[in-house]
Amino acid sequence: MGKLTVLALRIVLAMGLAGSVFVQAVMVPLLARDLHEDMGPDIASVSVPVIVIVLLGIVTIQVTMVCVWRLLTMVRRGTVFSHAAFRYVDVVAGAIAAASLLTFGLGVVLAPGESVAPGVVLLIGGAGVLVAGVALVVVVLRLLLAQAVARDAEARHLQDELDEVI
């Protein structure tokens, strides 16, 4: 991976982390105020679970960005094809799976009552399925990483044997 690509991704990750902290610190409290004051009694009754789900969803995004940053560091050092990378990939898969569950949870919280249209709840459920699909893609990529680590270890072993022969 080129240095420019790594730098560009790090800039995007840094901006994403800064933006997510801003959303947590400024936008979520404003959302909480709006849900509590301006909406009907149906929405006001679920405002706390909605805010908790939003905050936890932002945390899953932040965890994913930090793990990708760590993986980029491993790429830069040339150590990404090691067993240490599995820890970060597993955390990313877990965070994305948690985000999927949170999305489904949001749909469940908003489903009762009449203030949220059933189509919106269905769209939230569809989004949860898509996020679960992303988690499955990460699991497949983890399997590819496992194959790459095994091949790298095999290549190092064969190189060591060749060095002994020569």
ChimeraX attribute file (.defattr): number of C-alpha atoms within 10 A of each C-alpha:
attribute: neighborCount
match mode: 1-to-1
recipient: residues
	/A:1	9
	/A:2	9
	/A:3	10
	/A:4	9
	/A:5	10
	/A:6	16
	/A:7	12
	/A:8	12
	/A:9	15
	/A:10	17
	/A:11	12
	/A:12	13
	/A:13	18
	/A:14	15
	/A:15	12
	/A:16	15
	/A:17	18
	/A:18	13
	/A:19	12
	/A:20	18
	/A:21	15
	/A:22	12
	/A:23	16
	/A:24	17
	/A:25	11
	/A:26	11
	/A:27	13
	/A:28	16
	/A:29	13
	/A:30	13
	/A:31	16
	/A:32	16
	/A:33	14
	/A:34	13
	/A:35	20
	/A:36	17
	/A:37	12
	/A:38	10
	/A:39	14
	/A:40	11
	/A:41	14
	/A:42	14
	/A:43	21
	/A:44	17
	/A:45	14
	/A:46	16
	/A:47	21
	/A:48	14
	/A:49	14
	/A:50	22
	/A:51	17
	/A:52	15
	/A:53	19
	/A:54	19
	/A:55	15
	/A:56	16
	/A:57	20
	/A:58	18
	/A:59	17
	/A:60	21
	/A:61	17
	/A:62	19
	/A:63	19
	/A:64	21
	/A:65	19
	/A:66	16
	/A:67	18
	/A:68	19
	/A:69	18
	/A:70	15
	/A:71	20
	/A:72	19
	/A:73	15
	/A:74	16
	/A:75	17
	/A:76	14
	/A:77	9
	/A:78	11
	/A:79	14
	/A:80	19
	/A:81	19
	/A:82	16
	/A:83	13
	/A:84	12
	/A:85	20
	/A:86	18
	/A:87	11
	/A:88	19
	/A:89	20
	/A:90	16
	/A:91	16
	/A:92	23
	/A:93	22
	/A:94	18
	/A:95	20
	/A:96	24
	/A:97	21
	/A:98	18
	/A:99	24
	/A:100	24
	/A:101	19
	/A:102	20
	/A:103	23
	/A:104	21
	/A:105	18
	/A:106	22
	/A:107	23
	/A:108	13
	/A:109	18
	/A:110	23
	/A:111	17
	/A:112	15
	/A:113	12
	/A:114	10
	/A:115	13
	/A:116	14
	/A:117	12
	/A:118	15
	/A:119	10
	/A:120	13
	/A:121	19
	/A:122	14
	/A:123	12
	/A:124	19
	/A:125	20
	/A:126	15
	/A:127	16
	/A:128	22
	/A:129	16
	/A:130	13
	/A:131	20
	/A:132	20
	/A:133	15
	/A:134	16
	/A:135	22
	/A:136	15
	/A:137	13
	/A:138	19
	/A:139	17
	/A:140	13
	/A:141	14
	/A:142	17
	/A:143	13
	/A:144	12
	/A:145	19
	/A:146	17
	/A:147	13
	/A:148	15
	/A:149	18
	/A:150	15
	/A:151	13
	/A:152	14
	/A:153	14
	/A:154	12
	/A:155	12
	/A:156	12
	/A:157	12
	/A:158	12
	/A:159	12
	/A:160	12
	/A:161	11
	/A:162	10
	/A:163	9
	/A:164	8
	/A:165	7
	/A:166	6
